[in-house]
Amino acid sequence: MAPRWKWALGFLSSCNVFLSEEAELLDRCCFGRLVVGAEKDKRWIQLSFEEAFFLFYKLKCIKICLHGRSLENEVDLWRSMSSFKQDFAILYKAYSHLRSKNWIVRSGLQYGVDFVVYRHHPSLLHSENAVLVQSISGNDRLKV
């Protein structure tokens, strides 16, 4: 009998998603930020809403819980994330577009922008591009 795939389970908070399973793998693949707990062998990955939704919807490799209840479909997750983060929709649209163009997308918070993007693994080089996402006058278009 073939082994069954075990989904990594994330927990939705008001501003992030935390996963304890597959933390090292996701960190190596440039998703989220690795957080080491008080117990040195306990590691978590802290994902932004955009990263978590991308992993849930596009890559279908994680499940997410809110208040102990598994969010079964992308509509429930989208609504939950949008209720916590007003600009989630436009930021996810930009994040997803950049990922589809093979950019590695990381948070740009410490630089005063929405994202920084890399062509190769961030440990190999510095980012040359900072991304500030703007909606063009209520239009469905983005200016990046």
Secondary structure as GFF3:
##gff-version 3
##sequence-region A 1 144
A	DSSP	beta_strand	8	12	.	.	.	ID=ss1
A	DSSP	beta_strand	17	19	.	.	.	ID=ss2
A	DSSP	alpha_helix	23	28	.	.	.	ID=ss3
A	DSSP	beta_strand	33	36	.	.	.	ID=ss4
A	DSSP	beta_strand	43	47	.	.	.	ID=ss5
A	DSSP	alpha_helix	49	53	.	.	.	ID=ss6
A	DSSP	pi_helix	54	58	.	.	.	ID=ss7
A	DSSP	beta_strand	62	66	.	.	.	ID=ss8
A	DSSP	beta_strand	69	71	.	.	.	ID=ss9
A	DSSP	alpha_helix	74	84	.	.	.	ID=ss10
A	DSSP	alpha_helix	88	100	.	.	.	ID=ss11
A	DSSP	beta_strand	104	107	.	.	.	ID=ss12
A	DSSP	three_ten_helix	109	111	.	.	.	ID=ss13
A	DSSP	beta_strand	115	118	.	.	.	ID=ss14
A	DSSP	beta_strand	129	131	.	.	.	ID=ss15
A	DSSP	beta_strand	134	135	.	.	.	ID=ss16
A	DSSP	beta_strand	142	143	.	.	.	ID=ss17
###
